[in-house]
Amino acid sequence: MKFKILAKDSKSKARTGKIELERGIINTPIFMPVGTLGTVRGVHQSEIINDIKAEIILGNTYHLYLRPTLDVIQEAGGIHNFINYHQPILTDSGGYQVYSLSDNRKIKEEGVKFQSHIDGSTHFFTPENVMDIQRTIGADIIMAFDECTPYPCEYNYVKKSMELTHRWLKRCKIRFEETKHKYDYKQTLLPIVQGGTYKDLRKISAQEIVSHDFPANAIGGLSVGEPHDEMYEMTDIVTDILPVEKPRYLMGVGTPTNLLENISLGIDMFDCVMPTRNARNGLLYTMEGTINIKNKKWEKDFSPIDLDGTSKVDMEYSKAYLRHLMMSNEILGKQIASRHNLAFYVNLMKMSREKIKNGTFDDWKNKLTKTLDKRL
């Protein structure tokens, strides 16, 4: 992985740049659609590339490990061949999914014992085998195994969890360095800053992660229910410590406003299920605010879904038609809405890059965030 900063905002920590991987260039700030099981739900791979124009997607180690299983992925020649998507892919470590299985897992120094949500079978993740699993899956960027703490969470638990994550990182690094990539391209391992919403712990964790000198750094545990102001405060603290010359990835975040505010704090990479999950429930993002397409007010609105053309993919469908599809529970409705929201997120990142380059990002962001969360 190589990273080059192309421009910086004069009024904030925002910057635009490019990440070079063997499979291609990723322009930052970037939003990564979440393809948990090897698919961005309801969206074709060709649409991701040609219509939405995403440059990288995310897969999930926990889910892919359980289904379709590593044997299937390895025999296919890796995740890119298996899903017929040959642009960059990032896999998270499964730490967040294990966190979400709080009733069916046990954490100890060696690793995490958990029960499958599919059939109740017992499995064990360690820093070492999570590296092996991600080697087999074959994503371009892979994540260190960590423990994600809930919010709220008592200080001493967060501290112990953070220290465990740091010890696990050392084991991940050793295992990664003593093994080779399984396919014809190299992989990049990234560490994760933890520490909950405690300033001192976030500083300690960021300093520990910096000491390992990875090519990029991630920030975890800031999409688990904490108030947005606390998210921004923790991000600001951490980005003051993480090296300016390396990409920073804020995991699992968030709303369009969250993305813009965190770009201004120096974040380069994002992922979140929100655009597709909300789309399937009828919530659409626009530059004027959010639309609940199921509301009766859209029943006879024959204007395009995207009036200003920001998403550039769904000008051909009206709000009335999409409402009809959603109310009829037609699969096409969920597909159109998902494609729209993903394109909106990706284009919001493109607009951010342009505003940073021409020196107007901060003023543009401050004005836009006043309207993005409005209900239309």
Contacts in CASP RR format, 6 or more apart in sequence:
PFRMAT RR
TARGET T0000
AUTHOR 0000-0000-0000
METHOD contacts of the structure
MODEL  1
MKFKILAKDSKSKARTGKIELERGIINTPIFMPVGTLGTVRGVHQSEIIN
DIKAEIILGNTYHLYLRPTLDVIQEAGGIHNFINYHQPILTDSGGYQVYS
LSDNRKIKEEGVKFQSHIDGSTHFFTPENVMDIQRTIGADIIMAFDECTP
YPCEYNYVKKSMELTHRWLKRCKIRFEETKHKYDYKQTLLPIVQGGTYKD
LRKISAQEIVSHDFPANAIGGLSVGEPHDEMYEMTDIVTDILPVEKPRYL
MGVGTPTNLLENISLGIDMFDCVMPTRNARNGLLYTMEGTINIKNKKWEK
DFSPIDLDGTSKVDMEYSKAYLRHLMMSNEILGKQIASRHNLAFYVNLMK
MSREKIKNGTFDDWKNKLTKTLDKRL
1 19 0 8 1.000
1 20 0 8 1.000
1 21 0 8 1.000
1 141 0 8 1.000
1 188 0 8 1.000
1 215 0 8 1.000
1 216 0 8 1.000
1 247 0 8 1.000
2 19 0 8 1.000
2 20 0 8 1.000
2 215 0 8 1.000
3 17 0 8 1.000
3 18 0 8 1.000
3 19 0 8 1.000
3 20 0 8 1.000
3 28 0 8 1.000
3 215 0 8 1.000
3 216 0 8 1.000
3 245 0 8 1.000
3 246 0 8 1.000
3 247 0 8 1.000
4 17 0 8 1.000
4 18 0 8 1.000
4 20 0 8 1.000
5 15 0 8 1.000
5 16 0 8 1.000
5 17 0 8 1.000
5 244 0 8 1.000
5 245 0 8 1.000
6 15 0 8 1.000
6 16 0 8 1.000
6 17 0 8 1.000
6 18 0 8 1.000
6 357 0 8 1.000
7 15 0 8 1.000
7 16 0 8 1.000
7 17 0 8 1.000
7 356 0 8 1.000
7 357 0 8 1.000
7 359 0 8 1.000
8 14 0 8 1.000
8 15 0 8 1.000
8 356 0 8 1.000
9 15 0 8 1.000
9 264 0 8 1.000
9 356 0 8 1.000
9 359 0 8 1.000
9 361 0 8 1.000
9 362 0 8 1.000
10 359 0 8 1.000
10 362 0 8 1.000
11 361 0 8 1.000
11 362 0 8 1.000
11 363 0 8 1.000
12 264 0 8 1.000
12 265 0 8 1.000
12 266 0 8 1.000
12 361 0 8 1.000
12 362 0 8 1.000
12 365 0 8 1.000
13 239 0 8 1.000
13 264 0 8 1.000
13 265 0 8 1.000
13 266 0 8 1.000
14 29 0 8 1.000
14 263 0 8 1.000
14 264 0 8 1.000
14 265 0 8 1.000
14 266 0 8 1.000
14 352 0 8 1.000
14 356 0 8 1.000
14 361 0 8 1.000
14 362 0 8 1.000
14 365 0 8 1.000
15 28 0 8 1.000
15 266 0 8 1.000
15 268 0 8 1.000
15 356 0 8 1.000
16 27 0 8 1.000
16 28 0 8 1.000
16 29 0 8 1.000
16 352 0 8 1.000
16 353 0 8 1.000
16 356 0 8 1.000
16 357 0 8 1.000
17 27 0 8 1.000
17 28 0 8 1.000
17 268 0 8 1.000
17 353 0 8 1.000
18 25 0 8 1.000
18 26 0 8 1.000
18 27 0 8 1.000
18 28 0 8 1.000
19 25 0 8 1.000
19 26 0 8 1.000
19 28 0 8 1.000
19 30 0 8 1.000
19 216 0 8 1.000
19 247 0 8 1.000
19 268 0 8 1.000
21 88 0 8 1.000
21 140 0 8 1.000
21 141 0 8 1.000
21 188 0 8 1.000
22 140 0 8 1.000
22 185 0 8 1.000
22 186 0 8 1.000
23 80 0 8 1.000
23 86 0 8 1.000
23 87 0 8 1.000
23 88 0 8 1.000
23 140 0 8 1.000
23 185 0 8 1.000
24 55 0 8 1.000
24 87 0 8 1.000
24 88 0 8 1.000
25 55 0 8 1.000
26 55 0 8 1.000
26 56 0 8 1.000
26 88 0 8 1.000
26 269 0 8 1.000
27 55 0 8 1.000
27 350 0 8 1.000
27 353 0 8 1.000
28 247 0 8 1.000
28 268 0 8 1.000
28 269 0 8 1.000
28 353 0 8 1.000
29 259 0 8 1.000
29 263 0 8 1.000
29 267 0 8 1.000
29 268 0 8 1.000
29 269 0 8 1.000
29 270 0 8 1.000
29 349 0 8 1.000
29 352 0 8 1.000
29 353 0 8 1.000
30 55 0 8 1.000
30 56 0 8 1.000
30 268 0 8 1.000
30 269 0 8 1.000
30 270 0 8 1.000
30 349 0 8 1.000
31 54 0 8 1.000
31 259 0 8 1.000
31 270 0 8 1.000
31 271 0 8 1.000
31 272 0 8 1.000
31 345 0 8 1.000
31 346 0 8 1.000
31 348 0 8 1.000
31 349 0 8 1.000
32 54 0 8 1.000
32 56 0 8 1.000
32 57 0 8 1.000
32 58 0 8 1.000
32 90 0 8 1.000
32 269 0 8 1.000
32 270 0 8 1.000
32 271 0 8 1.000
33 40 0 8 1.000
33 43 0 8 1.000
33 48 0 8 1.000
33 52 0 8 1.000
33 54 0 8 1.000
33 57 0 8 1.000
33 58 0 8 1.000
33 271 0 8 1.000
33 275 0 8 1.000
33 276 0 8 1.000
33 342 0 8 1.000
33 345 0 8 1.000
33 346 0 8 1.000
34 40 0 8 1.000
34 57 0 8 1.000
34 58 0 8 1.000
34 59 0 8 1.000
34 60 0 8 1.000
34 271 0 8 1.000
34 272 0 8 1.000
34 273 0 8 1.000
34 276 0 8 1.000
35 41 0 8 1.000
35 57 0 8 1.000
35 58 0 8 1.000
35 59 0 8 1.000
35 60 0 8 1.000
36 58 0 8 1.000
36 59 0 8 1.000
36 60 0 8 1.000
36 63 0 8 1.000
36 273 0 8 1.000
37 59 0 8 1.000
37 60 0 8 1.000
37 63 0 8 1.000
37 64 0 8 1.000
37 67 0 8 1.000
38 59 0 8 1.000
38 64 0 8 1.000
38 79 0 8 1.000
38 82 0 8 1.000
38 83 0 8 1.000
39 83 0 8 1.000
40 48 0 8 1.000
40 57 0 8 1.000
40 276 0 8 1.000
40 338 0 8 1.000
40 342 0 8 1.000
41 276 0 8 1.000
41 280 0 8 1.000
41 338 0 8 1.000
42 276 0 8 1.000
42 331 0 8 1.000
42 334 0 8 1.000
42 335 0 8 1.000
42 338 0 8 1.000
43 52 0 8 1.000
43 276 0 8 1.000
43 335 0 8 1.000
43 338 0 8 1.000
43 339 0 8 1.000
43 342 0 8 1.000
45 83 0 8 1.000
45 84 0 8 1.000
45 85 0 8 1.000
47 313 0 8 1.000
47 339 0 8 1.000
48 54 0 8 1.000
48 57 0 8 1.000
48 85 0 8 1.000
48 342 0 8 1.000
49 85 0 8 1.000
49 87 0 8 1.000
51 313 0 8 1.000
51 339 0 8 1.000
51 343 0 8 1.000
52 313 0 8 1.000
52 339 0 8 1.000
52 342 0 8 1.000
52 343 0 8 1.000
52 346 0 8 1.000
53 343 0 8 1.000
53 346 0 8 1.000
54 87 0 8 1.000
54 342 0 8 1.000
54 346 0 8 1.000
55 87 0 8 1.000
55 88 0 8 1.000
56 87 0 8 1.000
56 88 0 8 1.000
56 89 0 8 1.000
56 90 0 8 1.000
56 140 0 8 1.000
56 141 0 8 1.000
57 85 0 8 1.000
57 87 0 8 1.000
57 88 0 8 1.000
57 89 0 8 1.000
57 90 0 8 1.000
58 89 0 8 1.000
58 90 0 8 1.000
58 91 0 8 1.000
58 92 0 8 1.000
58 271 0 8 1.000
59 79 0 8 1.000
59 89 0 8 1.000
59 90 0 8 1.000
59 91 0 8 1.000
59 92 0 8 1.000
59 139 0 8 1.000
60 91 0 8 1.000
60 92 0 8 1.000
60 94 0 8 1.000
60 97 0 8 1.000
61 91 0 8 1.000
61 92 0 8 1.000
61 93 0 8 1.000
61 94 0 8 1.000
61 130 0 8 1.000
61 133 0 8 1.000
61 134 0 8 1.000
61 137 0 8 1.000
61 142 0 8 1.000
61 143 0 8 1.000
62 94 0 8 1.000
62 95 0 8 1.000
62 97 0 8 1.000
62 98 0 8 1.000
62 125 0 8 1.000
63 97 0 8 1.000
64 70 0 8 1.000
64 73 0 8 1.000
64 79 0 8 1.000
64 91 0 8 1.000
64 137 0 8 1.000
65 123 0 8 1.000
65 133 0 8 1.000
65 137 0 8 1.000
66 116 0 8 1.000
66 117 0 8 1.000
66 118 0 8 1.000
66 123 0 8 1.000
67 118 0 8 1.000
68 82 0 8 1.000
70 133 0 8 1.000
70 136 0 8 1.000
70 137 0 8 1.000
72 82 0 8 1.000
73 79 0 8 1.000
73 82 0 8 1.000
73 136 0 8 1.000
73 137 0 8 1.000
73 138 0 8 1.000
74 136 0 8 1.000
74 182 0 8 1.000
76 82 0 8 1.000
77 183 0 8 1.000
78 136 0 8 1.000
78 137 0 8 1.000
78 138 0 8 1.000
78 182 0 8 1.000
78 183 0 8 1.000
79 89 0 8 1.000
79 91 0 8 1.000
79 137 0 8 1.000
79 138 0 8 1.000
79 139 0 8 1.000
80 86 0 8 1.000
80 89 0 8 1.000
80 138 0 8 1.000
88 140 0 8 1.000
88 141 0 8 1.000
89 138 0 8 1.000
89 139 0 8 1.000
89 140 0 8 1.000
89 141 0 8 1.000
90 139 0 8 1.000
90 140 0 8 1.000
90 141 0 8 1.000
90 142 0 8 1.000
90 143 0 8 1.000
90 271 0 8 1.000
91 134 0 8 1.000
91 137 0 8 1.000
91 138 0 8 1.000
91 139 0 8 1.000
91 141 0 8 1.000
91 142 0 8 1.000
91 143 0 8 1.000
92 143 0 8 1.000
92 251 0 8 1.000
93 130 0 8 1.000
93 134 0 8 1.000
93 142 0 8 1.000
93 143 0 8 1.000
93 144 0 8 1.000
93 145 0 8 1.000
93 146 0 8 1.000
93 192 0 8 1.000
94 125 0 8 1.000
94 130 0 8 1.000
94 143 0 8 1.000
94 145 0 8 1.000
95 112 0 8 1.000
95 125 0 8 1.000
95 145 0 8 1.000
95 146 0 8 1.000
95 147 0 8 1.000
95 148 0 8 1.000
96 148 0 8 1.000
96 221 0 8 1.000
96 251 0 8 1.000
98 105 0 8 1.000
98 107 0 8 1.000
98 112 0 8 1.000
98 114 0 8 1.000
98 125 0 8 1.000
98 147 0 8 1.000
99 147 0 8 1.000
99 148 0 8 1.000
99 149 0 8 1.000
99 150 0 8 1.000
101 114 0 8 1.000
101 115 0 8 1.000
101 117 0 8 1.000
102 150 0 8 1.000
104 114 0 8 1.000
104 115 0 8 1.000
104 117 0 8 1.000
104 120 0 8 1.000
105 112 0 8 1.000
105 113 0 8 1.000
105 114 0 8 1.000
105 115 0 8 1.000
106 112 0 8 1.000
106 113 0 8 1.000
106 114 0 8 1.000
107 147 0 8 1.000
107 164 0 8 1.000
109 164 0 8 1.000
109 167 0 8 1.000
110 126 0 8 1.000
111 124 0 8 1.000
111 125 0 8 1.000
111 126 0 8 1.000
111 127 0 8 1.000
111 145 0 8 1.000
111 168 0 8 1.000
112 124 0 8 1.000
112 125 0 8 1.000
112 126 0 8 1.000
112 147 0 8 1.000
113 122 0 8 1.000
113 123 0 8 1.000
113 124 0 8 1.000
114 122 0 8 1.000
114 123 0 8 1.000
114 124 0 8 1.000
114 125 0 8 1.000
115 121 0 8 1.000
115 122 0 8 1.000
115 123 0 8 1.000
116 122 0 8 1.000
116 123 0 8 1.000
125 145 0 8 1.000
126 145 0 8 1.000
126 171 0 8 1.000
127 144 0 8 1.000
127 145 0 8 1.000
127 168 0 8 1.000
127 169 0 8 1.000
127 171 0 8 1.000
127 172 0 8 1.000
127 175 0 8 1.000
128 171 0 8 1.000
128 172 0 8 1.000
128 175 0 8 1.000
130 145 0 8 1.000
130 172 0 8 1.000
131 142 0 8 1.000
131 145 0 8 1.000
131 172 0 8 1.000
131 175 0 8 1.000
131 176 0 8 1.000
131 179 0 8 1.000
131 189 0 8 1.000
132 175 0 8 1.000
132 179 0 8 1.000
134 142 0 8 1.000
134 143 0 8 1.000
134 187 0 8 1.000
135 142 0 8 1.000
135 179 0 8 1.000
135 180 0 8 1.000
135 181 0 8 1.000
135 182 0 8 1.000
135 187 0 8 1.000
136 182 0 8 1.000
138 181 0 8 1.000
138 182 0 8 1.000
138 183 0 8 1.000
138 187 0 8 1.000
139 187 0 8 1.000
140 185 0 8 1.000
140 187 0 8 1.000
140 188 0 8 1.000
141 187 0 8 1.000
141 188 0 8 1.000
141 190 0 8 1.000
141 216 0 8 1.000
142 176 0 8 1.000
142 187 0 8 1.000
142 188 0 8 1.000
142 189 0 8 1.000
142 190 0 8 1.000
143 189 0 8 1.000
143 190 0 8 1.000
143 192 0 8 1.000
143 218 0 8 1.000
144 168 0 8 1.000
144 169 0 8 1.000
144 172 0 8 1.000
144 173 0 8 1.000
144 189 0 8 1.000
144 190 0 8 1.000
144 191 0 8 1.000
144 192 0 8 1.000
145 168 0 8 1.000
145 172 0 8 1.000
146 165 0 8 1.000
146 168 0 8 1.000
146 169 0 8 1.000
146 192 0 8 1.000
146 194 0 8 1.000
146 220 0 8 1.000
147 161 0 8 1.000
147 164 0 8 1.000
147 165 0 8 1.000
147 168 0 8 1.000
147 194 0 8 1.000
148 194 0 8 1.000
148 220 0 8 1.000
148 221 0 8 1.000
148 224 0 8 1.000
149 157 0 8 1.000
149 158 0 8 1.000
149 161 0 8 1.000
149 194 0 8 1.000
149 195 0 8 1.000
149 196 0 8 1.000
149 221 0 8 1.000
149 224 0 8 1.000
150 224 0 8 1.000
151 196 0 8 1.000
151 197 0 8 1.000
151 224 0 8 1.000
151 225 0 8 1.000
151 226 0 8 1.000
152 197 0 8 1.000
153 196 0 8 1.000
155 198 0 8 1.000
155 201 0 8 1.000
158 194 0 8 1.000
158 195 0 8 1.000
158 196 0 8 1.000
158 198 0 8 1.000
158 201 0 8 1.000
159 195 0 8 1.000
159 198 0 8 1.000
159 201 0 8 1.000
161 194 0 8 1.000
161 195 0 8 1.000
162 194 0 8 1.000
162 195 0 8 1.000
162 196 0 8 1.000
162 201 0 8 1.000
162 204 0 8 1.000
162 205 0 8 1.000
165 192 0 8 1.000
165 194 0 8 1.000
165 205 0 8 1.000
166 205 0 8 1.000
166 208 0 8 1.000
169 191 0 8 1.000
169 192 0 8 1.000
169 208 0 8 1.000
169 209 0 8 1.000
169 212 0 8 1.000
172 189 0 8 1.000
172 191 0 8 1.000
173 189 0 8 1.000
173 191 0 8 1.000
173 212 0 8 1.000
176 189 0 8 1.000
181 187 0 8 1.000
188 215 0 8 1.000
188 216 0 8 1.000
189 214 0 8 1.000
190 214 0 8 1.000
190 215 0 8 1.000
190 216 0 8 1.000
190 217 0 8 1.000
190 218 0 8 1.000
190 249 0 8 1.000
191 209 0 8 1.000
191 212 0 8 1.000
191 214 0 8 1.000
191 217 0 8 1.000
191 218 0 8 1.000
192 209 0 8 1.000
192 218 0 8 1.000
192 219 0 8 1.000
192 220 0 8 1.000
192 251 0 8 1.000
193 202 0 8 1.000
193 205 0 8 1.000
193 206 0 8 1.000
193 209 0 8 1.000
193 217 0 8 1.000
193 218 0 8 1.000
193 219 0 8 1.000
193 220 0 8 1.000
193 238 0 8 1.000
193 242 0 8 1.000
194 201 0 8 1.000
194 205 0 8 1.000
194 220 0 8 1.000
194 221 0 8 1.000
195 201 0 8 1.000
195 202 0 8 1.000
195 204 0 8 1.000
195 205 0 8 1.000
195 221 0 8 1.000
196 202 0 8 1.000
196 221 0 8 1.000
196 222 0 8 1.000
196 226 0 8 1.000
196 234 0 8 1.000
197 226 0 8 1.000
197 230 0 8 1.000
197 233 0 8 1.000
197 234 0 8 1.000
199 233 0 8 1.000
199 234 0 8 1.000
199 237 0 8 1.000
202 234 0 8 1.000
202 237 0 8 1.000
202 238 0 8 1.000
203 237 0 8 1.000
203 238 0 8 1.000
203 241 0 8 1.000
205 238 0 8 1.000
206 237 0 8 1.000
206 238 0 8 1.000
206 241 0 8 1.000
206 242 0 8 1.000
207 241 0 8 1.000
209 217 0 8 1.000
209 242 0 8 1.000
210 217 0 8 1.000
210 241 0 8 1.000
210 242 0 8 1.000
210 243 0 8 1.000
214 246 0 8 1.000
215 246 0 8 1.000
215 247 0 8 1.000
216 246 0 8 1.000
216 247 0 8 1.000
216 248 0 8 1.000
216 249 0 8 1.000
216 269 0 8 1.000
217 242 0 8 1.000
217 243 0 8 1.000
217 246 0 8 1.000
217 247 0 8 1.000
217 248 0 8 1.000
217 249 0 8 1.000
218 248 0 8 1.000
218 249 0 8 1.000
218 250 0 8 1.000
218 251 0 8 1.000
219 234 0 8 1.000
219 235 0 8 1.000
219 238 0 8 1.000
219 248 0 8 1.000
219 249 0 8 1.000
219 250 0 8 1.000
219 251 0 8 1.000
219 267 0 8 1.000
220 250 0 8 1.000
220 251 0 8 1.000
220 252 0 8 1.000
221 251 0 8 1.000
222 231 0 8 1.000
222 234 0 8 1.000
222 235 0 8 1.000
222 250 0 8 1.000
222 251 0 8 1.000
222 252 0 8 1.000
222 253 0 8 1.000
223 231 0 8 1.000
223 251 0 8 1.000
223 252 0 8 1.000
223 253 0 8 1.000
223 254 0 8 1.000
223 272 0 8 1.000
228 257 0 8 1.000
228 258 0 8 1.000
228 261 0 8 1.000
231 253 0 8 1.000
231 258 0 8 1.000
231 262 0 8 1.000
232 261 0 8 1.000
232 262 0 8 1.000
232 265 0 8 1.000
235 250 0 8 1.000
235 262 0 8 1.000
235 265 0 8 1.000
235 266 0 8 1.000
235 267 0 8 1.000
236 265 0 8 1.000
238 248 0 8 1.000
239 248 0 8 1.000
239 265 0 8 1.000
239 266 0 8 1.000
239 267 0 8 1.000
242 248 0 8 1.000
247 268 0 8 1.000
247 269 0 8 1.000
248 266 0 8 1.000
248 267 0 8 1.000
248 268 0 8 1.000
248 269 0 8 1.000
249 267 0 8 1.000
249 268 0 8 1.000
249 269 0 8 1.000
249 270 0 8 1.000
250 262 0 8 1.000
250 267 0 8 1.000
250 269 0 8 1.000
250 270 0 8 1.000
251 271 0 8 1.000
252 270 0 8 1.000
252 271 0 8 1.000
252 272 0 8 1.000
252 273 0 8 1.000
253 259 0 8 1.000
253 262 0 8 1.000
253 270 0 8 1.000
253 272 0 8 1.000
254 270 0 8 1.000
254 272 0 8 1.000
254 274 0 8 1.000
255 274 0 8 1.000
255 372 0 8 1.000
255 373 0 8 1.000
256 285 0 8 1.000
256 344 0 8 1.000
256 345 0 8 1.000
256 348 0 8 1.000
256 372 0 8 1.000
256 373 0 8 1.000
257 369 0 8 1.000
257 372 0 8 1.000
257 373 0 8 1.000
259 270 0 8 1.000
259 345 0 8 1.000
259 348 0 8 1.000
259 349 0 8 1.000
259 352 0 8 1.000
260 348 0 8 1.000
260 352 0 8 1.000
260 365 0 8 1.000
260 368 0 8 1.000
260 369 0 8 1.000
260 372 0 8 1.000
261 365 0 8 1.000
261 369 0 8 1.000
262 270 0 8 1.000
263 352 0 8 1.000
263 361 0 8 1.000
263 365 0 8 1.000
264 361 0 8 1.000
264 362 0 8 1.000
264 365 0 8 1.000
270 349 0 8 1.000
275 285 0 8 1.000
275 338 0 8 1.000
275 341 0 8 1.000
275 342 0 8 1.000
275 344 0 8 1.000
275 345 0 8 1.000
276 338 0 8 1.000
276 341 0 8 1.000
276 342 0 8 1.000
278 285 0 8 1.000
278 341 0 8 1.000
279 334 0 8 1.000
279 337 0 8 1.000
279 338 0 8 1.000
279 340 0 8 1.000
279 341 0 8 1.000
279 342 0 8 1.000
280 334 0 8 1.000
280 337 0 8 1.000
280 338 0 8 1.000
282 292 0 8 1.000
282 293 0 8 1.000
282 294 0 8 1.000
282 326 0 8 1.000
282 337 0 8 1.000
283 290 0 8 1.000
283 291 0 8 1.000
283 292 0 8 1.000
283 293 0 8 1.000
283 341 0 8 1.000
284 290 0 8 1.000
284 291 0 8 1.000
284 293 0 8 1.000
284 305 0 8 1.000
284 337 0 8 1.000
284 340 0 8 1.000
284 341 0 8 1.000
284 344 0 8 1.000
285 340 0 8 1.000
285 341 0 8 1.000
285 344 0 8 1.000
285 345 0 8 1.000
285 372 0 8 1.000
286 306 0 8 1.000
286 307 0 8 1.000
286 308 0 8 1.000
286 310 0 8 1.000
286 344 0 8 1.000
286 376 0 8 1.000
287 308 0 8 1.000
287 310 0 8 1.000
287 368 0 8 1.000
287 371 0 8 1.000
287 372 0 8 1.000
288 307 0 8 1.000
288 308 0 8 1.000
288 371 0 8 1.000
288 374 0 8 1.000
288 376 0 8 1.000
289 371 0 8 1.000
289 372 0 8 1.000
289 373 0 8 1.000
289 374 0 8 1.000
289 375 0 8 1.000
289 376 0 8 1.000
290 372 0 8 1.000
290 373 0 8 1.000
290 374 0 8 1.000
290 375 0 8 1.000
290 376 0 8 1.000
291 298 0 8 1.000
291 319 0 8 1.000
291 376 0 8 1.000
292 375 0 8 1.000
293 305 0 8 1.000
293 319 0 8 1.000
293 322 0 8 1.000
293 323 0 8 1.000
293 326 0 8 1.000
293 337 0 8 1.000
294 323 0 8 1.000
294 326 0 8 1.000
294 327 0 8 1.000
295 323 0 8 1.000
298 319 0 8 1.000
298 320 0 8 1.000
298 322 0 8 1.000
298 323 0 8 1.000
299 320 0 8 1.000
299 323 0 8 1.000
300 320 0 8 1.000
301 318 0 8 1.000
301 319 0 8 1.000
301 320 0 8 1.000
301 323 0 8 1.000
302 318 0 8 1.000
302 319 0 8 1.000
302 320 0 8 1.000
303 318 0 8 1.000
303 319 0 8 1.000
304 314 0 8 1.000
304 315 0 8 1.000
304 316 0 8 1.000
304 317 0 8 1.000
304 318 0 8 1.000
304 319 0 8 1.000
305 311 0 8 1.000
305 314 0 8 1.000
305 315 0 8 1.000
305 317 0 8 1.000
305 318 0 8 1.000
305 319 0 8 1.000
305 322 0 8 1.000
305 336 0 8 1.000
305 340 0 8 1.000
306 312 0 8 1.000
306 313 0 8 1.000
306 314 0 8 1.000
306 315 0 8 1.000
306 340 0 8 1.000
306 344 0 8 1.000
309 315 0 8 1.000
310 344 0 8 1.000
310 347 0 8 1.000
310 348 0 8 1.000
310 351 0 8 1.000
311 339 0 8 1.000
311 340 0 8 1.000
311 341 0 8 1.000
311 343 0 8 1.000
311 344 0 8 1.000
311 347 0 8 1.000
312 343 0 8 1.000
312 347 0 8 1.000
313 339 0 8 1.000
313 340 0 8 1.000
313 343 0 8 1.000
314 336 0 8 1.000
314 339 0 8 1.000
314 340 0 8 1.000
314 343 0 8 1.000
317 336 0 8 1.000
322 333 0 8 1.000
322 336 0 8 1.000
322 337 0 8 1.000
325 332 0 8 1.000
325 333 0 8 1.000
325 336 0 8 1.000
326 333 0 8 1.000
326 334 0 8 1.000
326 337 0 8 1.000
351 364 0 8 1.000
352 361 0 8 1.000
352 365 0 8 1.000
355 361 0 8 1.000
355 364 0 8 1.000
355 365 0 8 1.000
END
